[in-house]
């Protein structure tokens, strides 16, 4: 049974979320379709570029993503309060960038100017746009709909391309955020389509590695969103240590990988209060052990109460991990 997204996502409060969109009708988002042998690899670029563009428009901090063959993972921090600080002019500029004026299907600068000017003079409409620029649902809508239209046009068909509802999980603490980010960045390796982080194309891990090569000083900075100009919030780990963490996690996950036994446990686990086993179980259980939220047993119980439920999937597993640690 589904429930209203607003029960999980407070439209007025910031928060971290993990969203997953999956294709339907045996659609192939990217890669090579095993049914007809056709390659859709170019669509990965469509999705990644759209995702990065939207992260510069919305009040969103983009922390992790992975474009897979038939689904997409995104870890983000939505911040409605940031949109509230923007001037009416900035809101109008961002909105027109999102929905530009067009003439005969092509973006037209003069049409954009007139559309933005009209928006400036409509305070009620600006307020609506401001609210939407801080909305998780509108972000995912703006991501999925254009990709669906392009894919349908390329496939010469109509109808749904994505499942009706994207899956959304609230990430309730720093351990949940980091384990979910690791889960997302390691998706290509677990799926067997990449051997290591550097070959995991169209992921945030590759994006961060490329950024470090261009600016080595970034490695020692605290881990922030990819679009740091929109989200100055940091996690308690440097970018370099995060790359080491997911590399170590990949070795832990793939016991057959050379060097697995010799890998040293990252210091961040002690900061998060997690053992190697707890980290591994929480990371691997992102989609199976948990459902609507990820966090400690206490945070999950509090979240369940906040949304009017007596229980959330994952509470029992979180309590079991605590018993293992105590024992």
N, C-alpha and C positions, 0 to 999 in steps of 0.2 A: 504494500500500500504506500503510495507516495504522499508527501506532505508539502505544505507551502514552503517555498524557499525562504520566505521572510522569517520563518520560525528559526532558521539556522543563521541567517545573515542579517544582522542589525543594520538597517539602511543609514543609521546616523553614527555608527561607531566603527573605528578602524579594526582590522583583523586580518590574519593570515588564512588563506584558503588554498586548497588543492582541487583543481577542476580537471575533469576528464571528459572529452567529447569523442564518441565512437561513431563510425560510419554504419550505415544500414544497407539493405538490399545487396549484400555481398560486395558493396562498393570498396574500391581500393584507393585509399587516400594517396599513398606514396609507394615507391618501390615497384616491384614487378609482380603483376597479377598472375598467380599460378594457374588460373583457369584459362586465360587467353594469351599469356606470354607477353602482354603489353606492359611497357614500363611507364610508370607515373612518377618517376623519381623527381621530375621537375616541380611537382606540386609541393615538395618539401620547402622549396624556396618561397613559393607563394605564402605558405602558412607562416614561416619564420619571419618574413619581411612584414607581413600584416601584423603579426604579434608585436614586433619591435616598434612599428609605427604607432599602434594603439597605446603602447606603454608610454609614449611621449605625449599623448593627447589626454588620456584619462588620469585621474588621481589614483594612480596605481604604481606600486613598486613591483617590478618583475624580478623574481628571485630564482626561478628554475623553469625549464621547459624541455620537452622532448617531442619531436615530430616523428611518430612511428608509422608503420605501414597502413594501419586502418584506424588509428586513434591518436589523440593528442593529449599531452599532460602539461599543465601549467600550475606553478606555485606562485602566488602573488599576495601582496598586502594591499588591500583596498583601504583608502583613507578619505571618506567623505568630507572630513574637516578641512583637508587641503583644498578641495574645490570651493569650500565656503570662503576661503581667503582670496580667491581670484577676483579681479575686477570684472565688471560686466563686459568690458572690451576684450579681456582675455578669454572669458567664457565664449563669447561670440566667435573669436578667432579660432579657438579649438574646435567649436562645433562645426564651423564652416570647413575646417580642414577634414573633419570626419564625414560631413555630408556636403561636399562642394557643389557650387552651381555648375550646371552642365548645359551645353548646347549640342544638340544632335548626338548625345551620348558621351561627348568629350568634355573634360573639365575646361571651363572658360573663365579666365581671370576677371573679366568685367561682370559676368554673372555671379561670381563669388563675391565681388565687391558690393554689388547691389544686395545680395542676400545677407551679407554681414551687416550692411547699413540698416536694412529692414529689421534685423534682429536686435540691433542696438536700441531701436526705438520701442521695443516691446518688452517691458520689464517683467511681465508675467511669463512670457516665453523664455526669457533669459533664466528665470528662476527654475523653470522646468529643465532646461538644458544643464544648468549647474548640478541639479540633483542627479541627472542621468550620467554626468561625467564622473560622479563618485559612486556609481552603481556597478556592482559585480555582474548582475544580470545583463545590463546594457553592454558591458565590456565583452562578455561572451557572445552576445548577439551580434555585436559589431565585428567580432572575429569570425564567427561561423557562417553568417549569411553570405558575405561576399565570396568566401571559398566555395560554398555550396553552389552559388550561381555560376562561378567559373567552371567548376567541375561538371555541372549539368550541361553547360554549353559545350564543353569539350567532349562529353560523352553522348551528346545529342539526345538527351532524355529530360524528363521532368520528374517532379516528386521529391521526396525527402532524400537528402544526402547524409545528414547526421541523425542520430537518435533524437527523439522528441525532447528529452531532457538530458542535459549534461549532468554528470555526477559531481557533487560538491562536498568536500570535507573541510570542517573547521579545524585549524591547527592551533591547539590551545596553549602551547608553551614552546620554549626554544628547542627542546629536544625533539618535539613533534615536527617543528619546522625543518630542522637540520636532517632528521631521518627521512622525511618526505622528500626534501630536495635531493638527498642521496638516492632515494628510490627512483626518482624521475631521471636524474642524470645517468643512472646505471641501466636504464631500460634497454638501450640497444645492446649492451653487453649481455644482460640476462637473456635477451631474445635471440642471441647468437648472430646478430647482424653486424657486430663490431667486436674487435679483439681487445681494444683498450679505449681509454678516454679520448685520446687524440683522433681516433678513427670513428668516434661516435658523432658523426656529422649532424648538424641541425639540432644541437642540444646546447643548453646554457653552459655546460662544462667546457665545450669547445670554444664558446664565446669568451669565457673567462680566461682560458689558456691563451687565446689569441691576444686578448687585451694585455695580459702580463708580458707577452713577448714584445708588444709595442711600447709598453711602459712598465719596466721591471719593478718600479717602486710600488705599483699597485699590489704586488704580492704580499707586502708587509702591512697593508692597510686592513682595517676591520672589514669583514664581509658585509657588503651592502647590496642593494638591488642593482641590477644591470643598468637601469636608467636612474642613476644616483641623483640626478638633478630634480627628480620628482619625489624621491623617497630617501631622505637622509638617514633612515633608521638602519642600525647595524646589528649584526648578530655577534655573539661572543667568541669569535674565531677570525683569524686573518684569512684572506683569500687563498694564500699559499697553503695554510693548514687545512682549509676546506678541500682543496684539490688532493692533498695527501690523505685526508679522511676518506674521500670517495674511492681513491685508488686502493687504500687499505681495505675498505669495505668490499670492493670488487674481488680482491684476493680472498677475503673471508668467505664471500658468497660462492666463489668458484674454487672449491678445494683442490681442483686438478691444475690450477694455475701455478706455474713455477714461482717459488718464492713465498707461497702462502704461509708456510709454517714459520719462516723467519721474520715475517712482518711484525713490527712493534705496535702495540696498542696506542692509538693517538691520545695525547693528554686531554683533549676536549671531553673525552668520555668521563673523566673524573670530575670535570667542571659541571657536567650535566647530571652527575650522580648516577651514571649508568655503567653496568658491567658490559663486557664484550657480548655476552649472551643476550642481555636485555636490548642492547643496541641492534643486534642482528635480528632478533625476533620482531622488534618494533618496525624496523626498516622493511623487512620482508612481508610483514603483515599489513602494510599500508592499505591494500585493497581488499584483503581477505579477513584479517583479524578485526579491523575497524570498518565502520561504515560512514556515519555522518560526522564524526569528529575523531581526532587523534590527540591523545594526551595521557597524563597520569590518571590513575583511578579516581583520585580526588577531583581533578579538573573535569573529568568526564561526568562524574556524579553531579557536580555543580552545573555543568552545561545542560544535562538532562533536566534538572530542576528549572533552569532558566527558560527552557523551551516547553515546559509543561509535560515532560515525560518522566516516568519512573525509572527508566533504564535506557542505556545506549549500548549498542554492540561494541565490544572492546573493553568494557569495564571489568569483566571477569578475567580476561587475559592480562590486563594491567595489574589486577590484584594478585594474579598468579606470579607475575614477574617480581612483584614486591616480596612475596613469600619466599621466592627462590633467593633473592638478595639477602633477606633477613636470615635465611637458613645458612 
